[in-house]
Amino acid sequence: MFNEYNPLKKAMFQVIDNDGKVINKRWMPQISDTRLLKIYKDMLFARVADLQIVSYQRQGRIFTYPPNYGQEAIAAAAGALIQDNDWMVPAFREMGTMLAKGVTLKELFLYFMGYEDGSKFENAKFTLPISVPIASQLLHAAGIGYAVKYNNEDKVIYAFVGDGGTSEGDFHEAVNFAGVWKVPVIFIIQNNQYGISTPTKMQTASDSLAIKAVAYGVKGIQVDGNDLFAMYKAIEESVKVCRNGEGPVLIEAVTYRKGAHTTSDDPTKYRTKEEEQEWDERDPMKRLKSYLIANKLWSEKEEDKIIPQFKEEVDRQFIEAENYGPYPKEDVFKYLYAEMPDDLHDQERQYDRFLQWKATKVK
């Protein structure tokens, strides 16, 4: 695959077209009907949750949130393949993979409500917290990969970043070191066409983002990120490369962020309705659903029945998060260092004095 779709050949890897028809039978992954339905339902749940979270934010019930809308195939494919003992190193737009790894919606809600407990991920082993500083997590992924290789562990590291992150030095340093060390890391670039408001063409003069793999001597491939089958097969082959000790793989997943960059963003300021409508034809949910219906595996009636159940479950976990209780004051300070330095102790004491003063003023 990596020879056939070498980034230098400027060919994007696809399996189905926009209507869900198979156009690349040779590389169609072997997925049972039961497993495929589970993947689609997981994608649908993630989309339902995503749209509801934006609604909660507009109601003032949760803080700034980065929507996953339109990028579900990437996270779903990774989530279907990642194993319990594999590492997940997220950015902040991988809800589907995080849920598959064992993170709960309630934990994600707590995180976006500002609670430190939202990063505990009690049932998700080997999962790093959400990383907002762009691309900084990729260096962690390379380091974890080095430790996994050093300890001779059979684990793969899944690391995610957006297209904007490829303009950060951390991205290049991480891929460079991973290539030198030949560590088992899959770098997945979610190229959703914009780094906030900056289009990809204004970030790089390269023909693609996948081609950056060539400079670092690692395998790379550009994939239709809205094609679930293509993403699944590309990650599946990348896992084989990693487990065979052949080093890291760089995947550029070409997709489109249908929502805003975050709920603080207004995409109408920098993109057109015509562009959005064009990408609507490539929607990952629409394409996979067309395939399922054509193969008599799914129906609109089944979807209409399950969506209210999903909405109810999302609401249930959100209400639990809303009723979590007051934010512990010590959480502001205790998670910064293993041993709190004197200046942070001073800040905590100053804050305690402020709280005492505030209580006195209220009375």
Summary of the structure (lengths in Angstrom):
residues: 363
radius of gyration: 21.4
end to end distance: 71.1
largest distance: 74.8
contacts: 1196
relative contact order: 0.16
helix: 52%
strand: 10%
